[in-house]
C-alpha cells in the first residue's frame, strides 16, 4: 500500500473534470482531504477511491463542511460529511484506513489539518 490514500472528486452539478486528492483521515461520518483550492461550505462532491484488489471503485457523495488553508500555506484541509455511502464502500474504507494506520502512518496533528 502506498503512503497516501488517493481519492478522485468532482463538484456535482458542474462539468469540471475530476481532481485527485489525498485522504488525511476518515471516520464513519466523513473525510478530511487535502485540496489544492478552498471549497465553499455546502458544496456537494462525488468521490471515488479505486482499490487495486477491487474492480468497482468505492463511491461516496459528500458535502463540504469546512475548507481552510493548511500550515504549508499552499494546500487546504477540506472536511466532508457523507451524504450517501453504501454499506460496501463504508466497510472497505474502514478496512483501508485500519491498514493505513497499521503501517505506522499517523494522522497529522490537529494544527496541520
N, C-alpha and C positions, 0 to 999 in steps of 0.2 A: 504494500500500500504506500502511496506517496505521502509526503509530509503535509499535504493540504487536501481538503475535500472541495472539489471544484463543482460549481453549480452554474447552470445556464439560466438566465432570466430574461424576460421581456415584459414591458409595460403593456397590460391588457388595454385594448381599445386604440392601439397605435399601430403603425406599420413599421416601427423600429425593428431592426434585426436583433436577435438575442445577443446578450452580452455575457461574458464569462466573469465569474466572481469566485471568491473563496468563502467557505463557511468557517466562521470563527468559533461559534458554539451553537448548540441546538438543545431544545427542550421539547417536551410534549406540546407546548403552546406555540413555539415558533423558532426562528433562526436569527442569528446575528451574522450579517455578511459584511465583507469589505467591498465597497464600491468605489468607482473612480469619480463619481459625481454625487452630489446630495440628491436625495429623493424627497419629494413632497409627501408630508404626512397624509395618509389616506389613499395613496396610490396603490392600485392593485397590480400584483405581479404574478405571472405564470412562471413556475420554476421547474427545472428538470435536473436530475442527477443521473448520469449514466454510470452504472456499476458494471465493471468488466464481467463479473460472474452471472449477470442477469441480462436477458435480451431486452426486456422492457425497462425504460428509464423510470425512476421514481418521479412522480409528478405531484406538484402542490400548487395551490393558489394561496397567496399571502397578501397581507395589507401592511404597508409601511406604518409603523407607529412612531419611529424616530430615525433621524439621519443626521449625524453630526461629524464634524471634522475630527480625525484621529490625531494623536500626538505627532505623527510624522508630517502633519500639515499638508499631505498630498492626497490621502485617501479618506474615505468616510466610513464610519461604522453605521450600518443600516439595520435596524431591528424590524423584524416582520412578525406578525402573528398569523398563524394558519387560519385560513377561512375554509379551506377544503383540502383534505388529505385522506386518501383511502387507507384502510387498515394495513394493507400490504406495504405501502410506501412508508407509513409511520413506523412499522415494526422494523423494516430494513434500515431506515435512518437511525433508529435507536441502536441497532447492531453495529452499523458503520461508526457511529460516534463512540461506542464502547471499545471497538477495536482501535480507533484512533487514540483514545486515552491510554489503552493498554500498551501501546507502543511507546509510551512515555511522553507523548505530546500533551502539553498542558494548555488549557485555555489561558489567554493572556490576562494579566491583571486588569482590574476594573478600569484603571486610568488609560489603558490602551484600547479599550473597546469603543 
